Amino acid sequence: MAFTLRSVKVPPNSASLEEARSRVFDFFRQACRSIPTIMDIYNLDDVVTKSELCSFISSETRKNSHVTNPKIYFMSCLHCAPSSDQEGDWK
């Protein structure tokens, strides 16, 4: 899993909001596909289910779906950027 994440290359900005959303969906798919591996590595079967983890990733992604600035959309959906009320600081 760690090797997989290291091999993912992320360009600094998206050209459009559609591209940013596409990147977020790709990340979401990749993250959900990685859940079984993560659960095996950290022995999470007794703690949480695969569907609960997928739902959590989905809810965290949707928290910033209202952002309209493509320069920060992808990063804000990953919680690596400030909240949308601080969008002006990222120009």
PDB file of N, CA, C and O in Angstrom:
ATOM      1  N   MET A   1       0.823  -1.194   0.000  1.00  0.00           N
ATOM      2  CA  MET A   1       0.000   0.000   0.000  1.00  0.00           C
ATOM      3  C   MET A   1       0.861   1.248   0.000  1.00  0.00           C
ATOM      4  O   MET A   1       0.631   2.158  -0.797  1.00  0.00           O
ATOM      5  N   ALA A   2       1.850   1.305   0.883  1.00  0.00           N
ATOM      6  CA  ALA A   2       2.702   2.483   0.948  1.00  0.00           C
ATOM      7  C   ALA A   2       3.425   2.689  -0.371  1.00  0.00           C
ATOM      8  O   ALA A   2       3.583   3.819  -0.831  1.00  0.00           O
ATOM      9  N   PHE A   3       3.862   1.596  -0.977  1.00  0.00           N
ATOM     10  CA  PHE A   3       4.527   1.693  -2.272  1.00  0.00           C
ATOM     11  C   PHE A   3       3.565   2.235  -3.326  1.00  0.00           C
ATOM     12  O   PHE A   3       3.958   3.046  -4.165  1.00  0.00           O
ATOM     13  N   THR A   4       2.317   1.795  -3.289  1.00  0.00           N
ATOM     14  CA  THR A   4       1.313   2.268  -4.243  1.00  0.00           C
ATOM     15  C   THR A   4       1.105   3.762  -4.111  1.00  0.00           C
ATOM     16  O   THR A   4       1.035   4.470  -5.115  1.00  0.00           O
ATOM     17  N   LEU A   5       1.005   4.248  -2.890  1.00  0.00           N
ATOM     18  CA  LEU A   5       0.783   5.674  -2.690  1.00  0.00           C
ATOM     19  C   LEU A   5       1.992   6.501  -3.097  1.00  0.00           C
ATOM     20  O   LEU A   5       1.833   7.626  -3.570  1.00  0.00           O
ATOM     21  N   ARG A   6       3.183   5.973  -2.927  1.00  0.00           N
ATOM     22  CA  ARG A   6       4.370   6.712  -3.335  1.00  0.00           C
ATOM     23  C   ARG A   6       4.454   6.854  -4.848  1.00  0.00           C
ATOM     24  O   ARG A   6       5.021   7.824  -5.350  1.00  0.00           O
ATOM     25  N   SER A   7       3.904   5.909  -5.565  1.00  0.00           N
ATOM     26  CA  SER A   7       3.989   5.944  -7.013  1.00  0.00           C
ATOM     27  C   SER A   7       2.951   6.866  -7.646  1.00  0.00           C
ATOM     28  O   SER A   7       3.028   7.132  -8.846  1.00  0.00           O
ATOM     29  N   VAL A   8       1.981   7.362  -6.872  1.00  0.00           N
ATOM     30  CA  VAL A   8       0.957   8.252  -7.411  1.00  0.00           C
ATOM     31  C   VAL A   8       1.543   9.643  -7.564  1.00  0.00           C
ATOM     32  O   VAL A   8       2.025  10.234  -6.598  1.00  0.00           O
ATOM     33  N   LYS A   9       1.500  10.157  -8.772  1.00  0.00           N
ATOM     34  CA  LYS A   9       2.002  11.504  -9.055  1.00  0.00           C
ATOM     35  C   LYS A   9       0.815  12.449  -9.178  1.00  0.00           C
ATOM     36  O   LYS A   9      -0.116  12.188  -9.939  1.00  0.00           O
ATOM     37  N   VAL A  10       0.851  13.540  -8.433  1.00  0.00           N
ATOM     38  CA  VAL A  10      -0.243  14.497  -8.437  1.00  0.00           C
ATOM     39  C   VAL A  10       0.264  15.826  -8.974  1.00  0.00           C
ATOM     40  O   VAL A  10       1.159  16.433  -8.384  1.00  0.00           O
ATOM     41  N   PRO A  11      -0.303  16.290 -10.100  1.00  0.00           N
ATOM     42  CA  PRO A  11       0.092  17.600 -10.589  1.00  0.00           C
ATOM     43  C   PRO A  11      -0.353  18.679  -9.612  1.00  0.00           C
ATOM     44  O   PRO A  11      -1.321  18.474  -8.879  1.00  0.00           O
ATOM     45  N   PRO A  12       0.319  19.813  -9.581  1.00  0.00           N
ATOM     46  CA  PRO A  12       0.029  20.825  -8.572  1.00  0.00           C
ATOM     47  C   PRO A  12      -1.368  21.426  -8.658  1.00  0.00           C
ATOM     48  O   PRO A  12      -1.976  21.699  -7.623  1.00  0.00           O
ATOM     49  N   ASN A  13      -1.889  21.639  -9.848  1.00  0.00           N
ATOM     50  CA  ASN A  13      -3.202  22.268  -9.997  1.00  0.00           C
ATOM     51  C   ASN A  13      -3.974  21.612 -11.124  1.00  0.00           C
ATOM     52  O   ASN A  13      -3.394  21.021 -12.034  1.00  0.00           O
ATOM     53  N   SER A  14      -5.284  21.726 -11.049  1.00  0.00           N
ATOM     54  CA  SER A  14      -6.135  21.257 -12.137  1.00  0.00           C
ATOM     55  C   SER A  14      -6.451  22.439 -13.034  1.00  0.00           C
ATOM     56  O   SER A  14      -6.548  23.577 -12.577  1.00  0.00           O
ATOM     57  N   ALA A  15      -6.611  22.152 -14.315  1.00  0.00           N
ATOM     58  CA  ALA A  15      -6.907  23.222 -15.273  1.00  0.00           C
ATOM     59  C   ALA A  15      -8.345  23.702 -15.152  1.00  0.00           C
ATOM     60  O   ALA A  15      -8.635  24.870 -15.408  1.00  0.00           O
ATOM     61  N   SER A  16      -9.248  22.806 -14.763  1.00  0.00           N
ATOM     62  CA  SER A  16     -10.655  23.177 -14.660  1.00  0.00           C
ATOM     63  C   SER A  16     -11.284  22.450 -13.473  1.00  0.00           C
ATOM     64  O   SER A  16     -10.702  21.530 -12.898  1.00  0.00           O
ATOM     65  N   LEU A  17     -12.475  22.889 -13.131  1.00  0.00           N
ATOM     66  CA  LEU A  17     -13.192  22.259 -12.027  1.00  0.00           C
ATOM     67  C   LEU A  17     -13.557  20.809 -12.381  1.00  0.00           C
ATOM     68  O   LEU A  17     -13.542  19.938 -11.512  1.00  0.00           O
ATOM     69  N   GLU A  18     -13.880  20.555 -13.638  1.00  0.00           N
ATOM     70  CA  GLU A  18     -14.205  19.198 -14.066  1.00  0.00           C
ATOM     71  C   GLU A  18     -13.009  18.272 -13.912  1.00  0.00           C
ATOM     72  O   GLU A  18     -13.159  17.127 -13.486  1.00  0.00           O
ATOM     73  N   GLU A  19     -11.816  18.763 -14.259  1.00  0.00           N
ATOM     74  CA  GLU A  19     -10.602  17.964 -14.099  1.00  0.00           C
ATOM     75  C   GLU A  19     -10.336  17.681 -12.621  1.00  0.00           C
ATOM     76  O   GLU A  19      -9.966  16.565 -12.255  1.00  0.00           O
ATOM     77  N   ALA A  20     -10.523  18.682 -11.786  1.00  0.00           N
ATOM     78  CA  ALA A  20     -10.316  18.510 -10.344  1.00  0.00           C
ATOM     79  C   ALA A  20     -11.294  17.469  -9.789  1.00  0.00           C
ATOM     80  O   ALA A  20     -10.902  16.598  -9.013  1.00  0.00           O
ATOM     81  N   ARG A  21     -12.559  17.562 -10.188  1.00  0.00           N
ATOM     82  CA  ARG A  21     -13.551  16.588  -9.725  1.00  0.00           C
ATOM     83  C   ARG A  21     -13.208  15.186 -10.208  1.00  0.00           C
ATOM     84  O   ARG A  21     -13.367  14.213  -9.471  1.00  0.00           O
ATOM     85  N   SER A  22     -12.743  15.085 -11.435  1.00  0.00           N
ATOM     86  CA  SER A  22     -12.344  13.783 -11.969  1.00  0.00           C
ATOM     87  C   SER A  22     -11.198  13.192 -11.151  1.00  0.00           C
ATOM     88  O   SER A  22     -11.183  11.993 -10.873  1.00  0.00           O
ATOM     89  N   ARG A  23     -10.242  14.032 -10.768  1.00  0.00           N
ATOM     90  CA  ARG A  23      -9.118  13.573  -9.958  1.00  0.00           C
ATOM     91  C   ARG A  23      -9.583  13.120  -8.581  1.00  0.00           C
ATOM     92  O   ARG A  23      -9.065  12.143  -8.041  1.00  0.00           O
ATOM     93  N   VAL A  24     -10.566  13.830  -8.006  1.00  0.00           N
ATOM     94  CA  VAL A  24     -11.101  13.443  -6.699  1.00  0.00           C
ATOM     95  C   VAL A  24     -11.798  12.089  -6.806  1.00  0.00           C
ATOM     96  O   VAL A  24     -11.621  11.235  -5.937  1.00  0.00           O
ATOM     97  N   PHE A  25     -12.592  11.881  -7.865  1.00  0.00           N
ATOM     98  CA  PHE A  25     -13.266  10.597  -8.047  1.00  0.00           C
ATOM     99  C   PHE A  25     -12.254   9.476  -8.252  1.00  0.00           C
ATOM    100  O   PHE A  25     -12.436   8.374  -7.734  1.00  0.00           O
ATOM    101  N   ASP A  26     -11.188   9.749  -9.004  1.00  0.00           N
ATOM    102  CA  ASP A  26     -10.141   8.737  -9.200  1.00  0.00           C
ATOM    103  C   ASP A  26      -9.477   8.384  -7.869  1.00  0.00           C
ATOM    104  O   ASP A  26      -9.220   7.215  -7.584  1.00  0.00           O
ATOM    105  N   PHE A  27      -9.202   9.410  -7.059  1.00  0.00           N
ATOM    106  CA  PHE A  27      -8.613   9.170  -5.751  1.00  0.00           C
ATOM    107  C   PHE A  27      -9.561   8.345  -4.876  1.00  0.00           C
ATOM    108  O   PHE A  27      -9.137   7.414  -4.191  1.00  0.00           O
ATOM    109  N   PHE A  28     -10.851   8.701  -4.910  1.00  0.00           N
ATOM    110  CA  PHE A  28     -11.844   7.980  -4.109  1.00  0.00           C
ATOM    111  C   PHE A  28     -11.884   6.505  -4.505  1.00  0.00           C
ATOM    112  O   PHE A  28     -11.892   5.626  -3.643  1.00  0.00           O
ATOM    113  N   ARG A  29     -11.911   6.237  -5.812  1.00  0.00           N
ATOM    114  CA  ARG A  29     -11.925   4.854  -6.285  1.00  0.00           C
ATOM    115  C   ARG A  29     -10.680   4.104  -5.831  1.00  0.00           C
ATOM    116  O   ARG A  29     -10.763   2.970  -5.361  1.00  0.00           O
ATOM    117  N   GLN A  30      -9.522   4.748  -5.977  1.00  0.00           N
ATOM    118  CA  GLN A  30      -8.267   4.113  -5.575  1.00  0.00           C
ATOM    119  C   GLN A  30      -8.239   3.856  -4.070  1.00  0.00           C
ATOM    120  O   GLN A  30      -7.786   2.803  -3.621  1.00  0.00           O
ATOM    121  N   ALA A  31      -8.725   4.824  -3.297  1.00  0.00           N
ATOM    122  CA  ALA A  31      -8.748   4.662  -1.839  1.00  0.00           C
ATOM    123  C   ALA A  31      -9.670   3.518  -1.436  1.00  0.00           C
ATOM    124  O   ALA A  31      -9.316   2.713  -0.575  1.00  0.00           O
ATOM    125  N   CYS A  32     -10.851   3.437  -2.049  1.00  0.00           N
ATOM    126  CA  CYS A  32     -11.793   2.356  -1.707  1.00  0.00           C
ATOM    127  C   CYS A  32     -11.258   0.996  -2.135  1.00  0.00           C
ATOM    128  O   CYS A  32     -11.490  -0.002  -1.452  1.00  0.00           O
ATOM    129  N   ARG A  33     -10.559   0.946  -3.238  1.00  0.00           N
ATOM    130  CA  ARG A  33      -9.965  -0.321  -3.681  1.00  0.00           C
ATOM    131  C   ARG A  33      -8.816  -0.753  -2.773  1.00  0.00           C
ATOM    132  O   ARG A  33      -8.493  -1.939  -2.708  1.00  0.00           O
ATOM    133  N   SER A  34      -8.206   0.184  -2.083  1.00  0.00           N
ATOM    134  CA  SER A  34      -7.084  -0.112  -1.193  1.00  0.00           C
ATOM    135  C   SER A  34      -7.536  -0.526   0.206  1.00  0.00           C
ATOM    136  O   SER A  34      -6.726  -1.008   0.997  1.00  0.00           O
ATOM    137  N   ILE A  35      -8.800  -0.348   0.514  1.00  0.00           N
ATOM    138  CA  ILE A  35      -9.306  -0.638   1.859  1.00  0.00           C
ATOM    139  C   ILE A  35      -9.017  -2.077   2.302  1.00  0.00           C
ATOM    140  O   ILE A  35      -8.556  -2.265   3.427  1.00  0.00           O
ATOM    141  N   PRO A  36      -9.263  -3.100   1.477  1.00  0.00           N
ATOM    142  CA  PRO A  36      -8.965  -4.462   1.946  1.00  0.00           C
ATOM    143  C   PRO A  36      -7.491  -4.653   2.320  1.00  0.00           C
ATOM    144  O   PRO A  36      -7.183  -5.319   3.309  1.00  0.00           O
ATOM    145  N   THR A  37      -6.597  -4.080   1.543  1.00  0.00           N
ATOM    146  CA  THR A  37      -5.164  -4.181   1.849  1.00  0.00           C
ATOM    147  C   THR A  37      -4.832  -3.466   3.148  1.00  0.00           C
ATOM    148  O   THR A  37      -4.080  -3.986   3.972  1.00  0.00           O
ATOM    149  N   ILE A  38      -5.384  -2.289   3.332  1.00  0.00           N
ATOM    150  CA  ILE A  38      -5.144  -1.514   4.557  1.00  0.00           C
ATOM    151  C   ILE A  38      -5.677  -2.272   5.768  1.00  0.00           C
ATOM    152  O   ILE A  38      -5.034  -2.320   6.817  1.00  0.00           O
ATOM    153  N   MET A  39      -6.857  -2.861   5.611  1.00  0.00           N
ATOM    154  CA  MET A  39      -7.440  -3.621   6.728  1.00  0.00           C
ATOM    155  C   MET A  39      -6.584  -4.832   7.083  1.00  0.00           C
ATOM    156  O   MET A  39      -6.450  -5.178   8.257  1.00  0.00           O
ATOM    157  N   ASP A  40      -6.003  -5.479   6.071  1.00  0.00           N
ATOM    158  CA  ASP A  40      -5.119  -6.621   6.334  1.00  0.00           C
ATOM    159  C   ASP A  40      -3.821  -6.179   7.014  1.00  0.00           C
ATOM    160  O   ASP A  40      -3.362  -6.822   7.958  1.00  0.00           O
ATOM    161  N   ILE A  41      -3.238  -5.094   6.538  1.00  0.00           N
ATOM    162  CA  ILE A  41      -1.970  -4.616   7.103  1.00  0.00           C
ATOM    163  C   ILE A  41      -2.128  -4.242   8.575  1.00  0.00           C
ATOM    164  O   ILE A  41      -1.286  -4.592   9.402  1.00  0.00           O
ATOM    165  N   TYR A  42      -3.212  -3.530   8.901  1.00  0.00           N
ATOM    166  CA  TYR A  42      -3.401  -3.027  10.261  1.00  0.00           C
ATOM    167  C   TYR A  42      -4.375  -3.854  11.100  1.00  0.00           C
ATOM    168  O   TYR A  42      -4.747  -3.438  12.197  1.00  0.00           O
ATOM    169  N   ASN A  43      -4.792  -5.019  10.600  1.00  0.00           N
ATOM    170  CA  ASN A  43      -5.709  -5.911  11.329  1.00  0.00           C
ATOM    171  C   ASN A  43      -6.944  -5.173  11.848  1.00  0.00           C
ATOM    172  O   ASN A  43      -7.237  -5.205  13.043  1.00  0.00           O
ATOM    173  N   LEU A  44      -7.654  -4.520  10.958  1.00  0.00           N
ATOM    174  CA  LEU A  44      -8.805  -3.708  11.339  1.00  0.00           C
ATOM    175  C   LEU A  44     -10.134  -4.447  11.259  1.00  0.00           C
ATOM    176  O   LEU A  44     -11.183  -3.851  11.504  1.00  0.00           O
ATOM    177  N   ASP A  45     -10.110  -5.727  10.923  1.00  0.00           N
ATOM    178  CA  ASP A  45     -11.358  -6.471  10.739  1.00  0.00           C
ATOM    179  C   ASP A  45     -12.241  -6.474  11.982  1.00  0.00           C
ATOM    180  O   ASP A  45     -13.466  -6.484  11.860  1.00  0.00           O
ATOM    181  N   ASP A  46     -11.655  -6.466  13.162  1.00  0.00           N
ATOM    182  CA  ASP A  46     -12.431  -6.471  14.401  1.00  0.00           C
ATOM    183  C   ASP A  46     -12.892  -5.076  14.813  1.00  0.00           C
ATOM    184  O   ASP A  46     -13.752  -4.931  15.682  1.00  0.00           O
ATOM    185  N   VAL A  47     -12.322  -4.058  14.191  1.00  0.00           N
ATOM    186  CA  VAL A  47     -12.588  -2.684  14.604  1.00  0.00           C
ATOM    187  C   VAL A  47     -13.627  -2.002  13.717  1.00  0.00           C
ATOM    188  O   VAL A  47     -14.518  -1.313  14.213  1.00  0.00           O
ATOM    189  N   VAL A  48     -13.509  -2.196  12.408  1.00  0.00           N
ATOM    190  CA  VAL A  48     -14.360  -1.479  11.458  1.00  0.00           C
ATOM    191  C   VAL A  48     -14.585  -2.363  10.229  1.00  0.00           C
ATOM    192  O   VAL A  48     -13.774  -3.236   9.921  1.00  0.00           O
ATOM    193  N   THR A  49     -15.699  -2.120   9.536  1.00  0.00           N
ATOM    194  CA  THR A  49     -15.968  -2.886   8.319  1.00  0.00           C
ATOM    195  C   THR A  49     -15.470  -2.120   7.096  1.00  0.00           C
ATOM    196  O   THR A  49     -15.205  -0.920   7.166  1.00  0.00           O
ATOM    197  N   LYS A  50     -15.348  -2.821   5.990  1.00  0.00           N
ATOM    198  CA  LYS A  50     -14.912  -2.193   4.744  1.00  0.00           C
ATOM    199  C   LYS A  50     -15.902  -1.130   4.293  1.00  0.00           C
ATOM    200  O   LYS A  50     -15.504  -0.067   3.816  1.00  0.00           O
ATOM    201  N   SER A  51     -17.170  -1.412   4.440  1.00  0.00           N
ATOM    202  CA  SER A  51     -18.188  -0.441   4.022  1.00  0.00           C
ATOM    203  C   SER A  51     -18.167   0.812   4.896  1.00  0.00           C
ATOM    204  O   SER A  51     -18.427   1.909   4.402  1.00  0.00           O
ATOM    205  N   GLU A  52     -17.862   0.664   6.188  1.00  0.00           N
ATOM    206  CA  GLU A  52     -17.764   1.838   7.067  1.00  0.00           C
ATOM    207  C   GLU A  52     -16.597   2.721   6.650  1.00  0.00           C
ATOM    208  O   GLU A  52     -16.720   3.945   6.638  1.00  0.00           O
ATOM    209  N   LEU A  53     -15.469   2.115   6.309  1.00  0.00           N
ATOM    210  CA  LEU A  53     -14.319   2.905   5.853  1.00  0.00           C
ATOM    211  C   LEU A  53     -14.616   3.617   4.546  1.00  0.00           C
ATOM    212  O   LEU A  53     -14.267   4.786   4.377  1.00  0.00           O
ATOM    213  N   CYS A  54     -15.253   2.925   3.632  1.00  0.00           N
ATOM    214  CA  CYS A  54     -15.609   3.535   2.355  1.00  0.00           C
ATOM    215  C   CYS A  54     -16.592   4.692   2.565  1.00  0.00           C
ATOM    216  O   CYS A  54     -16.469   5.737   1.925  1.00  0.00           O
ATOM    217  N   SER A  55     -17.555   4.506   3.454  1.00  0.00           N
ATOM    218  CA  SER A  55     -18.517   5.573   3.771  1.00  0.00           C
ATOM    219  C   SER A  55     -17.824   6.772   4.405  1.00  0.00           C
ATOM    220  O   SER A  55     -18.178   7.918   4.129  1.00  0.00           O
ATOM    221  N   PHE A  56     -16.838   6.505   5.253  1.00  0.00           N
ATOM    222  CA  PHE A  56     -16.096   7.600   5.884  1.00  0.00           C
ATOM    223  C   PHE A  56     -15.315   8.396   4.843  1.00  0.00           C
ATOM    224  O   PHE A  56     -15.331   9.627   4.859  1.00  0.00           O
ATOM    225  N   ILE A  57     -14.641   7.705   3.947  1.00  0.00           N
ATOM    226  CA  ILE A  57     -13.888   8.390   2.884  1.00  0.00           C
ATOM    227  C   ILE A  57     -14.839   9.222   2.038  1.00  0.00           C
ATOM    228  O   ILE A  57     -14.531  10.358   1.679  1.00  0.00           O
ATOM    229  N   SER A  58     -15.989   8.656   1.723  1.00  0.00           N
ATOM    230  CA  SER A  58     -16.996   9.359   0.929  1.00  0.00           C
ATOM    231  C   SER A  58     -17.497  10.617   1.640  1.00  0.00           C
ATOM    232  O   SER A  58     -17.602  11.677   1.024  1.00  0.00           O
ATOM    233  N   SER A  59     -17.801  10.504   2.914  1.00  0.00           N
ATOM    234  CA  SER A  59     -18.308  11.669   3.652  1.00  0.00           C
ATOM    235  C   SER A  59     -17.257  12.761   3.781  1.00  0.00           C
ATOM    236  O   SER A  59     -17.578  13.946   3.693  1.00  0.00           O
ATOM    237  N   GLU A  60     -16.001  12.368   3.989  1.00  0.00           N
ATOM    238  CA  GLU A  60     -14.937  13.366   4.076  1.00  0.00           C
ATOM    239  C   GLU A  60     -14.716  14.055   2.730  1.00  0.00           C
ATOM    240  O   GLU A  60     -14.399  15.243   2.684  1.00  0.00           O
ATOM    241  N   THR A  61     -14.882  13.321   1.654  1.00  0.00           N
ATOM    242  CA  THR A  61     -14.742  13.899   0.317  1.00  0.00           C
ATOM    243  C   THR A  61     -15.875  14.872   0.034  1.00  0.00           C
ATOM    244  O   THR A  61     -15.656  15.928  -0.558  1.00  0.00           O
ATOM    245  N   ARG A  62     -17.075  14.522   0.450  1.00  0.00           N
ATOM    246  CA  ARG A  62     -18.239  15.370   0.182  1.00  0.00           C
ATOM    247  C   ARG A  62     -18.272  16.640   1.019  1.00  0.00           C
ATOM    248  O   ARG A  62     -18.973  17.585   0.657  1.00  0.00           O
ATOM    249  N   LYS A  63     -17.545  16.694   2.114  1.00  0.00           N
ATOM    250  CA  LYS A  63     -17.552  17.879   2.972  1.00  0.00           C
ATOM    251  C   LYS A  63     -17.111  19.129   2.228  1.00  0.00           C
ATOM    252  O   LYS A  63     -17.561  20.228   2.553  1.00  0.00           O
ATOM    253  N   ASN A  64     -16.240  18.986   1.236  1.00  0.00           N
ATOM    254  CA  ASN A  64     -15.729  20.139   0.501  1.00  0.00           C
ATOM    255  C   ASN A  64     -16.210  20.168  -0.940  1.00  0.00           C
ATOM    256  O   ASN A  64     -15.561  20.775  -1.792  1.00  0.00           O
ATOM    257  N   SER A  65     -17.322  19.531  -1.226  1.00  0.00           N
ATOM    258  CA  SER A  65     -17.836  19.489  -2.598  1.00  0.00           C
ATOM    259  C   SER A  65     -18.351  20.848  -3.063  1.00  0.00           C
ATOM    260  O   SER A  65     -18.554  21.049  -4.261  1.00  0.00           O
ATOM    261  N   HIS A  66     -18.562  21.771  -2.151  1.00  0.00           N
ATOM    262  CA  HIS A  66     -19.060  23.098  -2.508  1.00  0.00           C
ATOM    263  C   HIS A  66     -17.961  24.031  -3.028  1.00  0.00           C
ATOM    264  O   HIS A  66     -18.270  25.115  -3.522  1.00  0.00           O
ATOM    265  N   VAL A  67     -16.713  23.646  -2.930  1.00  0.00           N
ATOM    266  CA  VAL A  67     -15.597  24.480  -3.376  1.00  0.00           C
ATOM    267  C   VAL A  67     -15.646  24.600  -4.890  1.00  0.00           C
ATOM    268  O   VAL A  67     -15.812  23.601  -5.590  1.00  0.00           O
ATOM    269  N   THR A  68     -15.501  25.828  -5.403  1.00  0.00           N
ATOM    270  CA  THR A  68     -15.578  26.054  -6.846  1.00  0.00           C
ATOM    271  C   THR A  68     -14.261  26.480  -7.466  1.00  0.00           C
ATOM    272  O   THR A  68     -14.181  26.649  -8.682  1.00  0.00           O
ATOM    273  N   ASN A  69     -13.229  26.655  -6.660  1.00  0.00           N
ATOM    274  CA  ASN A  69     -11.920  27.047  -7.181  1.00  0.00           C
ATOM    275  C   ASN A  69     -11.151  25.789  -7.570  1.00  0.00           C
ATOM    276  O   ASN A  69     -10.769  25.012  -6.694  1.00  0.00           O
ATOM    277  N   PRO A  70     -10.912  25.567  -8.879  1.00  0.00           N
ATOM    278  CA  PRO A  70     -10.247  24.319  -9.283  1.00  0.00           C
ATOM    279  C   PRO A  70      -8.815  24.193  -8.769  1.00  0.00           C
ATOM    280  O   PRO A  70      -8.276  23.088  -8.699  1.00  0.00           O
ATOM    281  N   LYS A  71      -8.202  25.312  -8.413  1.00  0.00           N
ATOM    282  CA  LYS A  71      -6.824  25.248  -7.921  1.00  0.00           C
ATOM    283  C   LYS A  71      -6.738  24.564  -6.561  1.00  0.00           C
ATOM    284  O   LYS A  71      -5.699  23.999  -6.219  1.00  0.00           O
ATOM    285  N   ILE A  72      -7.808  24.607  -5.789  1.00  0.00           N
ATOM    286  CA  ILE A  72      -7.756  24.006  -4.455  1.00  0.00           C
ATOM    287  C   ILE A  72      -8.779  22.905  -4.247  1.00  0.00           C
ATOM    288  O   ILE A  72      -8.815  22.300  -3.175  1.00  0.00           O
ATOM    289  N   TYR A  73      -9.614  22.628  -5.243  1.00  0.00           N
ATOM    290  CA  TYR A  73     -10.680  21.644  -5.070  1.00  0.00           C
ATOM    291  C   TYR A  73     -10.132  20.277  -4.683  1.00  0.00           C
ATOM    292  O   TYR A  73     -10.578  19.693  -3.696  1.00  0.00           O
ATOM    293  N   PHE A  74      -9.180  19.763  -5.438  1.00  0.00           N
ATOM    294  CA  PHE A  74      -8.639  18.430  -5.175  1.00  0.00           C
ATOM    295  C   PHE A  74      -8.002  18.367  -3.795  1.00  0.00           C
ATOM    296  O   PHE A  74      -8.257  17.426  -3.043  1.00  0.00           O
ATOM    297  N   MET A  75      -7.184  19.344  -3.453  1.00  0.00           N
ATOM    298  CA  MET A  75      -6.491  19.330  -2.173  1.00  0.00           C
ATOM    299  C   MET A  75      -7.453  19.521  -1.003  1.00  0.00           C
ATOM    300  O   MET A  75      -7.271  18.913   0.051  1.00  0.00           O
ATOM    301  N   SER A  76      -8.472  20.357  -1.177  1.00  0.00           N
ATOM    302  CA  SER A  76      -9.412  20.554  -0.070  1.00  0.00           C
ATOM    303  C   SER A  76     -10.240  19.303   0.171  1.00  0.00           C
ATOM    304  O   SER A  76     -10.620  19.029   1.309  1.00  0.00           O
ATOM    305  N   CYS A  77     -10.525  18.540  -0.872  1.00  0.00           N
ATOM    306  CA  CYS A  77     -11.266  17.291  -0.683  1.00  0.00           C
ATOM    307  C   CYS A  77     -10.425  16.255   0.041  1.00  0.00           C
ATOM    308  O   CYS A  77     -10.962  15.321   0.637  1.00  0.00           O
ATOM    309  N   LEU A  78      -9.118  16.415  -0.007  1.00  0.00           N
ATOM    310  CA  LEU A  78      -8.228  15.511   0.712  1.00  0.00           C
ATOM    311  C   LEU A  78      -7.846  16.058   2.077  1.00  0.00           C
ATOM    312  O   LEU A  78      -7.084  15.423   2.805  1.00  0.00           O
ATOM    313  N   HIS A  79      -8.362  17.221   2.433  1.00  0.00           N
ATOM    314  CA  HIS A  79      -8.076  17.895   3.702  1.00  0.00           C
ATOM    315  C   HIS A  79      -6.608  18.278   3.834  1.00  0.00           C
ATOM    316  O   HIS A  79      -6.049  18.268   4.930  1.00  0.00           O
ATOM    317  N   CYS A  80      -5.998  18.611   2.718  1.00  0.00           N
ATOM    318  CA  CYS A  80      -4.606  19.059   2.743  1.00  0.00           C
ATOM    319  C   CYS A  80      -4.530  20.559   2.562  1.00  0.00           C
ATOM    320  O   CYS A  80      -3.440  21.131   2.563  1.00  0.00           O
ATOM    321  N   ALA A  81      -5.652  21.189   2.409  1.00  0.00           N
ATOM    322  CA  ALA A  81      -5.697  22.627   2.172  1.00  0.00           C
ATOM    323  C   ALA A  81      -6.623  23.256   3.202  1.00  0.00           C
ATOM    324  O   ALA A  81      -7.380  22.547   3.866  1.00  0.00           O
ATOM    325  N   PRO A  82      -6.575  24.583   3.345  1.00  0.00           N
ATOM    326  CA  PRO A  82      -7.472  25.238   4.289  1.00  0.00           C
ATOM    327  C   PRO A  82      -8.923  25.078   3.853  1.00  0.00           C
ATOM    328  O   PRO A  82      -9.200  24.711   2.711  1.00  0.00           O
ATOM    329  N   SER A  83      -9.830  25.351   4.754  1.00  0.00           N
ATOM    330  CA  SER A  83     -11.246  25.241   4.432  1.00  0.00           C
ATOM    331  C   SER A  83     -11.633  26.272   3.388  1.00  0.00           C
ATOM    332  O   SER A  83     -10.862  27.183   3.090  1.00  0.00           O
ATOM    333  N   SER A  84     -12.830  26.128   2.832  1.00  0.00           N
ATOM    334  CA  SER A  84     -13.247  26.985   1.720  1.00  0.00           C
ATOM    335  C   SER A  84     -13.374  28.445   2.117  1.00  0.00           C
ATOM    336  O   SER A  84     -13.302  29.314   1.248  1.00  0.00           O
ATOM    337  N   ASP A  85     -13.562  28.750   3.404  1.00  0.00           N
ATOM    338  CA  ASP A  85     -13.648  30.148   3.798  1.00  0.00           C
ATOM    339  C   ASP A  85     -12.275  30.820   3.749  1.00  0.00           C
ATOM    340  O   ASP A  85     -12.186  32.037   3.914  1.00  0.00           O
ATOM    341  N   GLN A  86     -11.219  30.064   3.529  1.00  0.00           N
ATOM    342  CA  GLN A  86      -9.878  30.608   3.387  1.00  0.00           C
ATOM    343  C   GLN A  86      -9.373  30.498   1.960  1.00  0.00           C
ATOM    344  O   GLN A  86      -8.166  30.578   1.728  1.00  0.00           O
ATOM    345  N   GLU A  87     -10.271  30.315   0.995  1.00  0.00           N
ATOM    346  CA  GLU A  87      -9.885  30.127  -0.394  1.00  0.00           C
ATOM    347  C   GLU A  87      -9.008  31.257  -0.916  1.00  0.00           C
ATOM    348  O   GLU A  87      -8.076  31.014  -1.683  1.00  0.00           O
ATOM    349  N   GLY A  88      -9.293  32.473  -0.514  1.00  0.00           N
ATOM    350  CA  GLY A  88      -8.568  33.618  -1.018  1.00  0.00           C
ATOM    351  C   GLY A  88      -7.068  33.569  -0.700  1.00  0.00           C
ATOM    352  O   GLY A  88      -6.266  34.183  -1.403  1.00  0.00           O
ATOM    353  N   ASP A  89      -6.694  32.849   0.344  1.00  0.00           N
ATOM    354  CA  ASP A  89      -5.288  32.761   0.743  1.00  0.00           C
ATOM    355  C   ASP A  89      -4.467  31.876  -0.178  1.00  0.00           C
ATOM    356  O   ASP A  89      -3.238  31.893  -0.101  1.00  0.00           O
ATOM    357  N   TRP A  90      -5.117  31.094  -1.059  1.00  0.00           N
ATOM    358  CA  TRP A  90      -4.411  30.119  -1.880  1.00  0.00           C
ATOM    359  C   TRP A  90      -4.263  30.558  -3.330  1.00  0.00           C
ATOM    360  O   TRP A  90      -4.090  29.705  -4.200  1.00  0.00           O
ATOM    361  N   LYS A  91      -4.324  31.835  -3.622  1.00  0.00           N
ATOM    362  CA  LYS A  91      -4.202  32.301  -5.011  1.00  0.00           C
ATOM    363  C   LYS A  91      -2.775  32.461  -5.416  1.00  0.00           C
ATOM    364  O   LYS A  91      -2.495  32.845  -6.551  1.00  0.00           O
TER     365      LYS A  91
END
